[in-house]
C-alpha cells in the first residue's frame, strides 16, 4: 500500500518544526543576554515567559564606605600592614561580586553589571581589587546633614547610597547590601510586577511646601522589615516599614533632589537609621509615592533555614562576624561561598599573570 503523500508531508513538517524549536531553545541557553529560566511551581511566584535582558539598562549595585572597624586606618595606604580581611563589608562585597558575576550555584546572568558605589575613603587598593573581580566602581562624595546622627557609628556614610538615584543611564537597578548571601538567580527581579513605573499620586495632604517637587512617575519596590527571626514564610506582604537592604528602583534626578530636600528639614524623619528612614518617609505606604512589595522570595531579612528551604533566594545577614544568633546552615553556606570565591580569583589571577 502506497504511503499517503499528505501524511508524509505532515510528518516531515512536524519534524522540521521540532528541530527549529530545539535549535532556538538551545541557542538561547548559551546567549549571555537571556535570563535563566525561573523555576516553575515556586510557591507564590507565578511562572512567566522570560525576556532578554538589555545589560546596558539594568544593573546590580551595592555600597562600600570606609573601614569602620575600631582602630582601622583612615585608608589602607596609611598602613602597609592593614589586613583587608578585617573589613567585613569589603569582604562581603567581594563575596557578593563573586556570587552575582561568577558563581555557578547562584546562576546569575553575568552580562548584567555589578556596581560598587564607594566613598572616597575606600582605598585605591580595595577599589582595584574589586575591579579585578569584575565590579564596576563608581566613586562618590559623601552625603551629610548636620542634624542626621545615626544610631551606630558605622552608618555615618550610608546616605551616600542615595547617589545611586543619579545613575540615570540605567532603567532599573537592584540595590543589595554587601552583607547578603545569594543562593539562586536574582535576574528575574527586573521583571517583577512591582518594578513597573508608577504614577505619583496627587493627594494634597502629602504635598509639603518645604519639600522639593516629586517626580511625575517613579519606581521603588522592596519588602518589609521582619524585625526578628520568628517570622512566617511566606512572610506578611502587608508590612508598612520597608527594609532598604534590598530594593529595585528607577534612577531619577528629580527624585534624588526630592531626597536632598528632606535632608534639609530637621526632624522630617528619624535619623537613627539614616537612609532607611528617609526612604520610609519618602515612600510611605499612605503617601504619594508608596513603595511596592516585591515577591517575598527574592530576599529575606532576619533569615533562617526555614526561609531557605521555602525557596528564598538571598539572605540579609553579616555572616562574616561571630553573631551567635545567625542561622548556622546559612552561615556555613556563606563561608563556603567565600572559600569558593577565594579559590576562583586565586586561580584566575595566576592564569592572567597578576
Long-range contacts (C-beta under 8 A, 24 or more apart in sequence): 32-109, 32-110, 32-111, 33-109, 33-111, 34-109, 35-109, 35-185, 35-187, 35-188, 35-191, 36-107, 36-108, 36-109, 36-185, 36-187, 38-185, 38-188, 42-297, 42-311, 43-234, 43-310, 43-311, 44-234, 44-295, 44-296, 44-297, 45-295, 45-297, 45-311, 48-188, 48-191, 50-188, 51-191, 53-109, 53-111, 53-112, 53-187, 53-190, 54-171, 55-111, 55-112, 55-113, 56-169, 57-170, 57-171, 57-172, 58-112, 58-170, 58-171, 58-172, 58-173, 58-174, 58-190, 59-112, 59-113, 59-114, 59-115, 59-136, 59-167, 59-170, 59-172, 59-173, 59-174, 60-100, 60-112, 60-113, 60-114, 60-115, 60-173, 60-174, 60-176, 60-186, 61-114, 61-115, 61-116, 61-117, 61-164, 61-167, 61-173, 61-174, 61-175, 61-176, 62-93, 62-96, 62-114, 62-115, 62-116, 62-117, 62-175, 62-176, 62-177, 62-178, 63-116, 63-117, 63-118, 63-158, 63-160, 63-161, 63-164, 63-175, 63-177, 63-178, 64-89, 64-90, 64-93, 64-116, 64-117, 64-118, 64-119, 64-122, 64-126, 64-130, 64-178, 65-89, 65-118, 65-119, 65-121, 65-122, 65-154, 65-157, 65-158, 65-160, 66-119, 66-121, 66-122, 66-157, 68-153, 68-154, 74-121, 75-121, 75-123, 76-123, 76-125, 76-126, 77-123, 77-124, 77-125, 84-125, 84-126, 84-129, 87-126, 88-179, 88-318, 88-320, 88-321, 89-178, 89-179, 90-122, 90-126, 90-178, 91-320, 91-338, 92-178, 92-179, 92-180, 92-318, 92-320, 93-130, 93-135, 93-178, 94-129, 94-130, 94-133, 94-341, 95-334, 95-337, 95-338, 95-341, 96-176, 96-178, 96-180, 96-182, 97-130, 97-133, 97-134, 97-135, 98-133, 98-337, 98-340, 98-341, 98-344, 98-345, 99-181, 99-182, 99-337, 99-341, 100-176, 100-182, 100-186, 101-133, 101-134, 101-135, 102-134, 102-341, 102-344, 103-182, 103-337, 103-340, 103-341, 105-183, 105-337, 106-182, 106-183, 106-184, 106-185, 106-186, 107-184, 107-185, 108-182, 108-185, 108-186, 108-187, 109-185, 109-187, 110-134, 112-187, 115-164, 115-167, 115-173, 117-160, 117-161, 117-163, 117-164, 119-157, 119-160, 132-345, 132-349, 132-354, 133-345, 138-167, 143-260, 143-263, 145-263, 145-264, 147-266, 147-267, 147-271, 148-263, 148-271, 148-274, 149-271, 150-271, 150-272, 150-273, 150-274, 151-272, 151-273, 155-273, 155-274, 158-274, 158-275, 159-263, 159-274, 159-275, 159-278, 161-244, 161-275, 162-256, 162-259, 162-260, 162-275, 162-278, 163-256, 164-249, 164-251, 165-249, 165-251, 165-252, 165-253, 165-255, 165-256, 165-259, 166-251, 166-253, 166-256, 167-251, 168-251, 168-252, 168-253, 169-251, 170-251, 171-250, 172-219, 172-248, 172-249, 172-250, 173-248, 173-249, 173-250, 173-251, 174-246, 174-247, 174-248, 175-244, 175-246, 175-247, 175-248, 175-249, 176-245, 176-246, 176-299, 176-314, 177-245, 177-246, 177-316, 179-245, 179-316, 179-317, 179-318, 179-319, 179-320, 180-245, 180-246, 180-299, 180-314, 180-315, 180-316, 181-303, 181-314, 181-315, 181-317, 181-319, 181-330, 181-333, 181-334, 181-337, 182-313, 182-314, 183-308, 183-313, 183-314, 183-315, 183-333, 184-313, 184-314, 185-313, 186-298, 186-313, 186-314, 189-248, 189-294, 189-295, 189-298, 190-248, 192-221, 192-248, 192-294, 192-295, 192-298, 194-221, 194-248, 194-292, 194-293, 194-294, 194-295, 195-219, 195-221, 195-248, 195-292, 195-294, 197-250, 198-289, 198-292, 200-288, 200-289, 201-287, 201-288, 201-289, 201-290, 202-288, 203-287, 203-288, 206-286, 206-287, 206-288, 207-288, 210-261, 210-265, 211-258, 211-261, 211-262, 211-265, 212-257, 212-258, 212-260, 212-261, 213-254, 213-258, 214-254, 214-255, 214-258, 214-288, 214-289, 215-252, 215-254, 215-255, 215-258, 218-250, 218-252, 218-255, 218-289, 219-248, 219-249, 219-250, 219-292, 220-247, 220-248, 220-249, 220-250, 220-279, 220-283, 220-289, 220-291, 220-292, 221-247, 221-248, 221-249, 221-291, 221-292, 221-293, 221-294, 222-246, 222-247, 222-248, 222-291, 222-292, 222-293, 222-294, 223-293, 223-294, 223-296, 223-298, 223-299, 223-301, 224-293, 225-301, 226-300, 226-301, 226-302, 227-302, 228-302, 229-302, 229-303, 229-304, 229-325, 229-327, 231-302, 233-296, 233-300, 233-306, 233-307, 233-310, 233-312, 234-296, 234-297, 234-310, 235-296, 235-300, 237-293, 237-296, 239-293, 240-284, 240-285, 241-280, 242-276, 242-279, 242-280, 242-283, 242-291, 243-276, 243-301, 243-316, 244-275, 244-276, 244-279, 245-299, 245-301, 245-316, 246-294, 246-298, 246-299, 246-301, 246-314, 246-316, 247-279, 247-291, 248-294, 258-282, 303-327, 303-330, 304-330, 305-329, 305-330, 308-333
